[in-house]
Amino acid sequence: MPIDGRKVEHYRVRQGKTRRELADAAGYSYSLICQIENARTGTGSEKSAQAIADALGLTIDDIWLDRKR
């Protein structure tokens, strides 16, 4: 299931983190974080989703795309 970029951005901003800080904490590039947030939906792998969720102190379910909306 793909990552919901809106959720990633929401949690990141809420925590006062920059995209660069999230990228560093997750172990991924700044450009990937930008791509995920800008695409809003449908990007990222399970591995990257888990790393991003961990970096934000969330579960992977918190940032998965909810297809019911």
Buried (B, 14 or more C-beta within 10 A) or exposed (E): EBBBBBBBBBBBEEEEBEBEBBBBBBEBEBEBBBBBBEBBBEBBEEEBBBBBBBBBEBEBEBBBBEEEE
